[in-house]
Each structure stands twice: as C-alpha cells, then as structure tokens.
Amino acid sequence: MILLGVESSCDETGLALFDTERGLLAHAVHSQVAMHAEYGGVVPELASRDHIRRVIPLTRRVLGEAGLELADLDAVAYTQGPGLAGALLVGAAYACALAAALGLPAVGVHHLEGHLLSPLLAEPRPDFPFIALLVSGGHTQLMRVEAVGRYELLGETVDDAAGEAFDKTAQLLGLGYPGGPALSKLADTGDPRRFKLPRPMLHSGDLDFSFSGLKTAVLTLLRKEAEIARADIAAGFQAAVVDVLAAKCLAALQQSGLHRLVIAGGVGANRALRQRLNDEAARRGFAVYYPPLELCTDNGAMIAYAGALRLNHDAPSDGRFGVRPRWELSSLEAT
C-alpha cells in the first residue's frame, strides 16, 4: 500500500510517499524559517498562505522522485492536529479533496504520534515496549509506549518545553529566530563549566520538567556580565538542559524496568543530547534509538508512516474533515 503523507501543522510543509512493503520512497520539506525570521516567530496567517503555495509543487516533486503517478496512490494521510488551526486546515483540505477525487481513503494523524513513531523509520528500529522522550516544539514529555496507540504519560513540562527554552534563550543571546540550532552551534565553541546554571526539577522525585527558570537564570546572568561571553553562556545552558533530560530518561527507564529508550522530535537532533545518551547507554546497558536526522523536524514521512499504521484501525474520511488544534496524545486508541 502506498500512502501520501501531508504535514502542515506549523511552519514546515512536508510531503512524503511511504510504501508498506518497500518503506519510505520519497519525502520533501519546505521550511518557512526565512519568512518568519523577520517577525521573530511564526505568523499563523503567513504560515497558512505559504502552505497553500507549496503543497501541490511538493506533491509533484515526491511523485517525480519516486517515479509514481497519483493513480498509484492507495491512501492519503494528513496531520489533523495539534497545531495552528489555519495551517492544519490547508493540509486537511488538500489531503481530503485529493483523496475524494481519487476515490481513496484519507486518515487524520496526530502530529505527536507521528514524531513518536518516527524512530521506527530508522534502522535498527526499536521493539515495543519502550520509554520515549518526546521533545518537539512546545512539548516535552516522557511516555511509556506499549504499542501503537497505547501511550502512558509519565511526565511532562510544567512550563516552557525544552525547544521553547532553546529558542527563547537564543533570542536573549541575540541569535535570532529560530534560535535552537544557532544556540547549539554557538555552544560547541563555549565552556559549559564557566557559568553554573540551575538544573530545574533535577531532584524533584518525579518525571516532570521545568525550563522557564533556566531561561530566567540566563537573563539574570546577561544583566550581570559586563563583557558578555555568549558562547560560554550558550554552552552552560545546553549542558543544563541535557543534564535534566538525560536524568529524567534514566529515571524513567529505572522505574519502568525497560531497557529501550526512544528520542523523538526536533531537540532529538541535538548532538550534545545524543552524545550524552549514547554514553549513558553504553555505560548502563540500555539501547537508545533516534529518528534519521532529516526526520527529526516536522515532515510528511512520519505522517505517512503513522497513517499506514492507523488506516486499518481508524475510520477513513467520508469526504468531510476537521482539524484538532488541541489534541491530547493520551486520548488516542490502540490499533
């Protein structure tokens, strides 16, 4: 079965083709970063309009790369939520209209489930059950994953997510938008030991997170420092985030008795986090899995893959469609 996946939840338009027998055939992503950088953040109306401009050319692109035609499709999957309402509507309307025109089923996919399952597109792939750290956009969550749709929330952020903290701290350092990748690059040139920054909730006794206090500590440090050592501050900030994320992952593994850890979402591409978890895995004897680097950010491949797993369980669209800007991952049912 060949599925077209459509992702348009925020500021990236992603299209992909996934074959349940051959795997990922092609995928393409258009990022709106340059457009939104002028405003210091995502402008929802501009995001929606750009999705409209990109979705058809990207569809033609992935079909061309895979050597396929629209007639070769068996189903269409799209991001139904959560995300920006207008952006979601573009992808949902396009996917459901295309499916209706071709007489195909359309299936709505939870954006975070797509991220959560994206490491299954890599080799080696984890077996169920596993612990998953989901660090994507405004979400930082630890989940116990028994099977597709069987997700138990173990802990989550009580304020800023890790990705939000990276972006906000980058703005404080004058690194622009989006700041996370720029901060990580700057951190590679700094000394993480020069400034002692807090590790919020490191010893809280639970699996929840908090990062807003760390961002405030950076702001306080910047106000005190006559000569700003941005690289050292960036390195100290990144080290603090990595320490907290790693510690909570290790605690979740210990409490659950599981020996497989999955990292999913944009922050999962962070080299310092990957190195720390790889070192801990080698030291403690557990296995850690990541999505391919190009599939850490929002993409259509994860939506097509999750849609393939969902298609035999969820009722396909009957031509009507809706989006769910707010949608709890724990509300999903098992396949």
C-alpha positions in Angstrom: 0.0 0.0 0.0 1.4 3.4 -1.0 0.4 6.4 1.1 0.9 10.1 0.5 1.6 11.9 3.8 0.8 15.6 4.2 2.2 17.7 7.1 1.2 21.3 7.7 0.8 21.8 11.4 3.0 24.9 11.8 5.8 26.4 9.7 7.0 23.5 7.5 5.2 21.9 4.6 6.1 18.2 4.4 5.1 15.7 1.7 6.2 12.1 1.5 5.4 8.7 -0.1 5.5 5.6 2.1 5.1 2.0 0.8 4.1 -0.5 3.5 6.3 -3.1 1.7 9.3 -1.0 0.5 9.4 1.7 3.1 10.0 5.4 2.5 10.0 6.2 -1.2 10.5 10.0 -1.2 10.0 13.0 1.0 10.4 16.7 0.7 10.1 19.6 3.2 9.8 23.3 2.7 10.7 25.4 5.7 9.2 28.8 6.3 12.1 29.9 8.6 13.4 32.7 6.4 9.9 34.2 6.0 9.1 34.2 9.8 12.6 35.3 10.9 11.7 38.9 10.0 9.0 38.8 12.7 10.9 36.8 15.3 8.3 34.0 15.3 5.7 32.2 13.4 2.9 34.4 11.9 -0.1 32.0 11.6 -1.7 33.8 8.6 1.5 33.8 6.6 2.2 30.2 7.5 -1.2 29.1 6.2 -0.8 31.1 2.9 2.6 29.6 2.3 1.3 26.0 2.8 -1.2 26.7 0.0 1.6 27.8 -2.3 3.8 24.8 -1.5 1.7 21.7 -1.1 1.0 21.0 -4.8 4.6 21.6 -6.1 5.9 19.3 -3.3 3.4 16.6 -4.1 4.6 16.7 -7.7 8.2 16.6 -6.5 7.9 13.5 -4.4 5.9 11.7 -7.1 8.6 12.5 -9.6 11.4 11.3 -7.3 9.6 8.0 -6.6 8.6 7.6 -10.3 4.9 7.4 -9.4 1.7 9.0 -10.5 -1.4 10.0 -8.5 -3.1 6.9 -9.8 -0.5 4.7 -7.9 -1.7 6.0 -4.5 -3.7 3.8 -2.2 -4.5 6.3 0.6 -3.7 9.8 1.8 -2.7 10.7 5.4 -2.6 14.2 6.9 -1.9 15.9 10.1 -5.2 16.6 11.8 -3.7 18.2 15.0 -2.4 19.6 17.2 -1.1 22.7 15.6 -2.1 26.1 14.1 -5.7 25.9 13.1 -5.3 27.6 9.7 -2.2 25.7 8.8 -3.8 22.4 9.7 -6.8 23.3 7.6 -4.7 23.7 4.5 -3.2 20.2 4.7 -6.5 18.6 5.8 -8.5 20.3 3.0 -5.9 19.3 0.4 -5.5 15.7 1.5 -9.2 15.0 1.8 -10.0 16.7 -1.5 -7.3 14.8 -3.3 -8.4 11.5 -1.7 -12.1 12.2 -2.6 -11.1 13.0 -6.2 -9.1 9.8 -6.5 -11.6 7.6 -4.6 -9.1 6.9 -1.9 -9.4 6.7 1.9 -8.0 9.6 3.9 -6.8 9.3 7.5 -6.1 12.0 10.0 -2.9 11.6 12.1 -1.9 13.0 15.4 1.2 15.1 14.9 2.9 14.0 18.1 2.2 10.3 17.3 4.0 10.9 14.0 7.0 12.1 15.9 6.8 9.3 18.5 6.8 6.6 15.8 9.4 8.2 13.5 12.3 6.3 15.0 10.6 3.2 13.6 11.6 4.5 10.2 15.3 4.1 11.1 17.5 1.0 11.3 17.8 -0.5 13.8 14.3 0.1 14.9 13.1 -0.4 18.5 10.7 -3.2 19.6 7.8 -2.4 21.8 7.6 -1.6 24.7 9.9 1.3 25.2 10.3 4.7 27.0 10.0 7.7 24.7 11.3 11.2 25.3 9.2 13.5 23.0 10.9 16.9 22.6 9.0 18.6 19.8 8.1 22.3 19.7 6.0 23.2 22.7 6.1 19.6 24.0 8.5 17.9 26.4 7.0 14.6 27.6 8.1 11.2 28.8 5.9 8.3 27.6 5.7 4.6 28.2 4.8 3.1 24.8 3.4 -0.4 24.8 2.2 -0.4 21.2 0.8 1.9 18.6 -1.9 4.0 20.4 -1.0 2.6 23.8 0.7 5.6 25.4 1.1 6.3 29.1 2.2 9.8 30.1 4.9 9.5 32.8 6.0 13.2 33.0 5.8 16.4 31.1 6.9 20.0 31.3 5.1 22.3 33.8 6.0 25.5 31.9 8.3 26.0 28.9 9.2 23.0 26.8 12.9 22.3 26.0 12.5 23.5 22.5 10.8 26.7 23.6 13.6 27.3 26.2 16.2 26.9 23.5 14.5 29.4 21.2 13.8 32.0 24.0 17.4 31.8 25.3 18.7 32.2 21.8 16.7 35.4 21.5 18.2 36.6 24.7 21.7 35.9 23.2 20.8 37.8 20.1 20.8 34.8 17.8 17.5 35.5 16.0 14.8 33.0 15.0 14.7 30.1 15.1 17.3 30.1 17.8 17.7 26.5 18.9 20.1 25.3 16.1 22.1 28.5 16.3 22.4 28.2 20.1 23.7 24.7 19.8 26.2 25.7 17.2 27.4 28.5 19.4 27.6 26.2 22.4 30.1 24.0 20.6 32.6 26.8 20.9 32.0 27.6 24.6 33.0 26.4 28.0 30.0 24.8 29.7 31.7 25.0 33.1 32.3 28.7 33.2 28.8 29.6 34.5 26.9 27.5 36.9 23.3 27.5 35.7 20.4 25.7 37.6 19.1 22.3 36.7 15.3 22.8 37.4 13.5 19.8 38.9 16.5 17.6 38.6 15.9 16.2 42.0 12.1 16.6 42.1 11.4 12.9 42.6 9.1 12.8 39.7 9.4 12.7 35.9 8.2 16.3 35.2 10.3 19.1 33.7 10.6 22.8 34.0 12.8 25.1 31.9 11.4 28.6 32.4 13.7 29.2 35.4 16.7 28.2 33.4 15.8 30.8 30.8 15.4 33.4 33.6 18.8 32.5 35.0 20.4 33.2 31.7 18.7 36.6 31.6 19.9 37.4 35.1 23.5 36.4 34.1 23.4 38.6 31.0 22.4 41.6 33.1 25.3 41.0 35.4 28.0 40.3 32.9 29.8 43.5 31.8 31.5 41.5 29.0 29.0 39.0 27.5 30.6 35.6 26.9 27.8 34.4 24.7 29.4 31.1 23.7 30.1 30.1 27.3 26.5 31.0 28.4 25.1 29.0 25.4 27.3 26.0 26.4 26.2 26.2 30.0 22.5 26.5 29.1 22.8 23.5 26.7 24.6 21.4 29.3 21.9 22.2 31.9 19.1 21.1 29.5 20.9 17.9 28.6 21.6 17.1 32.2 17.9 17.3 33.1 16.7 15.4 30.0 19.2 12.7 30.5 18.5 12.3 34.2 14.7 12.0 33.7 15.2 9.5 30.9 17.4 7.3 33.1 14.9 7.6 36.0 12.0 6.6 33.7 14.0 3.5 32.5 14.8 2.5 36.1 11.3 2.9 37.3 9.7 1.1 34.4 12.3 -1.7 34.2 12.5 -1.2 30.5 15.8 -1.2 28.5 14.8 0.7 25.3 14.8 4.5 25.0 13.4 6.4 22.0 14.1 10.1 21.4 11.8 11.9 19.0 11.2 15.5 17.9 13.3 18.4 16.9 15.5 18.6 20.0 16.3 14.9 19.3 18.7 16.2 16.7 20.9 18.0 19.3 24.4 16.5 19.2 25.1 17.1 22.8 22.0 15.2 23.9 22.7 12.3 21.6 26.3 12.0 22.8 25.2 12.1 26.4 22.5 9.4 25.9 24.8 7.3 23.8 27.4 7.4 26.6 24.9 6.5 29.2 23.5 3.7 27.1 27.0 2.2 26.7 27.7 2.6 30.4 24.4 1.3 31.8 23.4 -1.3 29.2 20.3 0.0 27.6 19.5 0.7 23.9 18.7 4.2 22.6 17.1 5.0 19.2 16.6 8.2 17.2 14.8 9.1 14.0 17.0 9.9 11.0 18.3 13.4 11.4 16.2 14.7 8.4 13.1 13.3 10.1 13.6 15.0 13.5 11.8 18.2 12.4 8.2 18.2 11.1 7.9 16.1 7.9 5.4 14.2 5.8 7.3 10.9 6.2 6.2 10.4 9.8 2.6 11.3 8.9 2.5 8.8 6.0 4.0 6.1 8.3 1.7 6.7 11.2 -1.2 6.9 8.7 -0.3 3.4 7.4 -0.4 2.0 10.9 -3.7 3.8 11.6 -5.5 3.1 8.4 -6.8 -0.4 9.3 -8.0 0.9 12.7 -9.5 4.3 12.2 -12.5 5.0 10.0 -11.3 6.9 6.9 -12.7 10.2 6.0 -16.1 10.2 4.2 -15.2 13.5 2.5 -15.9 15.6 5.5 -13.0 16.7 7.6 -12.0 18.7 10.6 -8.8 19.6 12.5 -8.0 19.5 16.1 -5.6 22.3 17.1 -5.6 21.0 20.7 -5.4 17.2 20.9 -4.0 15.1 23.8 -1.8 12.3 22.7 -3.1 10.1 25.6 -6.6 10.3 24.1 -5.6 8.1 21.1 -6.8 4.5 21.0 -4.7 1.5 20.3 -4.6 0.0 16.8 
